[in-house]
Amino acid sequence: MKSKTASSSWGTALRAAFPVTLPVLTGFACLGLAYGLLMQARGYGPFWSALMCLVCYCGSMQYVAIALLTAAFDPLQAFLLSVMVNARHMFYGLSLLEQYRGMGAARFPLIYTLTDETFSLVSSVKVPEGVDRKRFYLSVSLLNYVYWFAASLLGGLLGKALTMDLTGVDFALTALFVVLFMEQWNKKESRPAGLVGLGCAALALGLFGEDLVIPAMALILAVLLGGRKVLCR
């Protein structure tokens, strides 16, 4: 009886999480396919695309890693670039400390599967009434993980079977973030934070050029923390 209840609870959580993750599924279908295709085009078959997704699971850095894999081996450059590109996850994690409090062992897969898209969802979507909070957050995170893995594997398989011109395919990464921003913009209460993000990113780009990621995240965090009373009204 106990296992039946647990199974039902997981089913409820997954059914509640699936509609929430549909925008990510749409984005990952394009982005993951593009990643698998590009990996295949650089000589890395479907197995390597799938392995990278399972082990790394850091979309934008996985795209960057394609160039690193095909260039001269430079471990220091690869390490520093990985830290710079993924440093934003430290800010994501800090902002979710309270939200993920009391998760027990579930915090480990939640931490591992935290991405831009998952952060965008769990930080803005309320847990539906009657759904277990821990299982809902895990369902959102794991569904996104599966979407990315499956799309990348399919892209690798298609790239192996088909011959096509891949020029411009990597623009899917930019398109995904545009879609996610538009989803946030549709919610009036999220617009001030979105404007803060745009403004800080533009300022960091003007001051630091291409190395804007960490300064932009620091500026965004400082502004959001400093103006949280005004933004949360």
C-alpha positions as CSV (number, residue, x, y, z in Angstrom):
1,M,0.0,0.0,0.0
2,K,2.8,2.3,0.8
3,S,4.6,1.8,-2.5
4,K,1.4,2.4,-4.4
5,T,1.0,5.7,-2.6
6,A,4.5,6.7,-3.4
7,S,4.1,5.8,-7.0
8,S,0.9,7.8,-7.2
9,S,2.7,10.8,-5.7
10,W,5.5,10.6,-8.2
11,G,2.9,10.3,-11.0
12,T,1.1,13.4,-9.7
13,A,4.4,15.3,-9.5
14,L,5.4,14.3,-13.1
15,R,2.0,15.2,-14.5
16,A,2.2,18.6,-12.8
17,A,5.8,19.3,-13.9
18,F,5.4,18.2,-17.6
19,P,3.3,21.2,-18.8
20,V,5.6,23.6,-16.9
21,T,8.6,22.2,-18.8
22,L,7.1,22.3,-22.3
23,P,8.9,25.6,-23.2
24,V,12.2,23.9,-22.3
25,L,11.3,20.8,-24.3
26,T,10.6,23.0,-27.3
27,G,13.9,24.8,-26.9
28,F,15.9,21.7,-26.1
29,A,14.5,19.9,-29.1
30,C,16.2,22.5,-31.3
31,L,19.2,23.2,-29.2
32,G,19.9,19.5,-28.5
33,L,19.5,18.5,-32.1
34,A,21.9,21.3,-33.1
35,Y,24.4,20.1,-30.5
36,G,24.3,16.5,-31.7
37,L,24.6,17.6,-35.3
38,L,27.6,19.8,-34.6
39,M,29.3,17.1,-32.6
40,Q,28.8,14.6,-35.5
41,A,30.1,17.2,-38.0
42,R,33.3,17.5,-35.9
43,G,33.9,13.8,-35.9
44,Y,32.3,12.9,-32.6
45,G,29.4,10.4,-33.0
46,P,26.1,10.0,-31.1
47,F,27.9,8.1,-28.3
48,W,30.0,11.1,-27.4
49,S,27.1,13.5,-27.6
50,A,25.1,11.3,-25.2
51,L,28.1,10.9,-22.9
52,M,28.8,14.6,-22.8
53,C,25.2,15.3,-21.9
54,L,25.1,12.7,-19.1
55,V,28.4,13.8,-17.6
56,C,28.7,17.5,-18.2
57,Y,25.1,18.7,-18.8
58,C,26.0,22.4,-19.2
59,G,24.5,23.3,-22.5
60,S,26.4,26.5,-23.4
61,M,29.8,25.1,-22.2
62,Q,29.1,21.9,-24.2
63,Y,28.9,24.0,-27.3
64,V,32.2,25.7,-26.4
65,A,33.7,22.3,-25.7
66,I,33.2,21.3,-29.3
67,A,35.9,23.9,-30.2
68,L,38.1,22.8,-27.3
69,L,37.9,19.2,-28.4
70,T,39.0,20.0,-32.0
71,A,41.8,22.5,-31.0
72,A,45.2,22.0,-29.5
73,F,44.9,20.6,-26.0
74,D,45.2,23.3,-23.4
75,P,43.9,22.2,-20.0
76,L,44.4,25.5,-18.3
77,Q,42.4,27.4,-20.9
78,A,39.7,24.8,-20.8
79,F,39.5,25.0,-17.0
80,L,39.4,28.8,-16.9
81,L,36.8,29.0,-19.7
82,S,34.6,26.4,-18.0
83,V,34.7,28.4,-14.7
84,M,33.9,31.6,-16.5
85,V,31.0,30.2,-18.5
86,N,29.5,28.3,-15.6
87,A,30.2,30.7,-12.8
88,R,26.6,31.9,-13.0
89,H,25.5,28.7,-11.4
90,M,27.0,29.8,-8.1
91,F,24.5,32.7,-8.1
92,Y,21.7,30.4,-9.1
93,G,22.5,28.1,-6.2
94,L,22.8,30.9,-3.7
95,S,19.4,32.2,-4.7
96,L,17.8,28.8,-4.3
97,L,19.2,27.9,-0.9
98,E,16.0,28.7,0.9
99,Q,13.8,27.2,-1.7
100,Y,15.7,23.9,-1.7
101,R,16.0,23.8,2.1
102,G,15.0,20.5,3.7
103,M,15.3,18.4,0.5
104,G,17.6,15.8,2.1
105,A,19.4,13.5,-0.4
106,A,17.3,15.0,-3.2
107,R,19.5,18.1,-3.1
108,F,22.3,16.2,-4.9
109,P,20.4,15.6,-8.2
110,L,18.8,19.0,-7.8
111,I,22.2,20.6,-7.7
112,Y,23.6,18.5,-10.5
113,T,20.7,19.2,-12.9
114,L,20.5,22.9,-12.2
115,T,20.6,24.8,-15.5
116,D,19.5,28.3,-16.7
117,E,16.3,26.8,-17.9
118,T,15.6,24.8,-14.7
119,F,16.4,27.8,-12.6
120,S,14.1,30.0,-14.6
121,L,11.2,27.5,-14.0
122,V,11.7,26.6,-10.3
123,S,12.3,30.3,-9.3
124,S,9.1,31.5,-11.0
125,V,6.6,28.6,-10.9
126,K,4.6,27.9,-7.8
127,V,4.2,24.3,-6.7
128,P,0.7,23.2,-7.5
129,E,-1.6,22.5,-4.6
130,G,-1.6,18.9,-3.5
131,V,1.8,18.1,-5.1
132,D,4.8,17.2,-3.0
133,R,7.3,20.1,-3.2
134,K,10.4,17.9,-3.4
135,R,9.0,15.6,-6.0
136,F,7.8,18.5,-8.1
137,Y,11.2,20.2,-8.2
138,L,12.9,16.9,-8.9
139,S,10.4,16.1,-11.7
140,V,11.1,19.5,-13.3
141,S,14.9,19.0,-13.1
142,L,14.9,15.4,-14.3
143,L,12.5,16.1,-17.2
144,N,14.7,18.8,-18.5
145,Y,17.7,16.5,-18.1
146,V,16.0,13.8,-20.2
147,Y,14.9,16.3,-22.8
148,W,18.5,17.5,-23.3
149,F,20.0,14.0,-23.4
150,A,17.4,12.6,-25.8
151,A,17.5,15.6,-28.2
152,S,21.3,15.5,-28.3
153,L,21.4,11.8,-28.9
154,L,18.8,12.1,-31.7
155,G,20.8,15.0,-33.3
156,G,23.9,12.8,-33.3
157,L,22.0,9.9,-34.9
158,L,20.5,12.2,-37.6
159,G,23.9,13.8,-38.3
160,K,25.4,10.3,-38.8
161,A,22.6,9.3,-41.2
162,L,22.2,12.6,-43.1
163,T,24.5,14.9,-45.0
164,M,23.6,18.6,-44.7
165,D,25.0,22.1,-44.5
166,L,25.2,23.0,-40.7
167,T,26.0,26.7,-41.2
168,G,24.0,28.7,-38.6
169,V,22.8,25.7,-36.5
170,D,24.6,27.0,-33.4
171,F,22.3,30.0,-33.4
172,A,19.8,27.7,-31.7
173,L,21.6,28.6,-28.4
174,T,20.7,32.2,-28.8
175,A,17.2,31.4,-29.9
176,L,16.6,29.4,-26.7
177,F,17.5,32.2,-24.4
178,V,15.3,34.6,-26.4
179,V,12.3,32.2,-26.0
180,L,13.0,31.9,-22.2
181,F,13.2,35.7,-21.8
182,M,9.9,36.1,-23.7
183,E,8.3,33.6,-21.3
184,Q,9.5,35.6,-18.3
185,W,8.4,38.9,-20.0
186,N,4.9,37.6,-20.3
187,K,4.6,37.7,-16.5
188,K,4.3,41.3,-15.4
189,E,5.9,40.6,-12.0
190,S,9.0,39.3,-13.7
191,R,9.6,42.3,-16.0
192,P,11.6,44.5,-13.6
193,A,14.0,41.6,-12.9
194,G,14.3,41.1,-16.7
195,L,15.1,44.7,-17.3
196,V,17.7,44.6,-14.5
197,G,19.3,41.6,-16.3
198,L,19.3,43.4,-19.7
199,G,20.7,46.6,-18.2
200,C,23.5,44.9,-16.2
201,A,24.4,42.7,-19.2
202,A,24.6,45.8,-21.5
203,L,26.8,47.6,-18.9
204,A,29.1,44.6,-18.5
205,L,29.4,44.2,-22.2
206,G,30.4,47.9,-22.6
207,L,33.0,47.7,-19.8
208,F,34.4,44.2,-20.2
209,G,33.6,43.2,-23.8
210,E,33.4,39.4,-24.5
211,D,34.4,38.6,-20.9
212,L,31.1,39.9,-19.6
213,V,29.5,36.8,-18.0
214,I,30.9,37.0,-14.5
215,P,30.8,40.8,-14.1
216,A,27.2,40.8,-15.5
217,M,26.1,38.1,-13.0
218,A,27.8,40.0,-10.1
219,L,26.0,43.2,-11.2
220,I,22.7,41.5,-11.5
221,L,23.0,39.9,-8.0
222,A,24.0,43.2,-6.4
223,V,21.1,45.1,-8.0
224,L,18.6,42.4,-7.2
225,L,19.8,42.1,-3.6
226,G,20.0,45.8,-3.1
227,G,16.6,46.5,-4.6
228,R,14.8,43.4,-3.5
229,K,12.3,45.4,-1.4
230,V,11.3,47.5,-4.4
231,L,11.3,44.7,-6.9
232,C,9.3,42.3,-4.7
233,R,6.4,44.7,-4.2
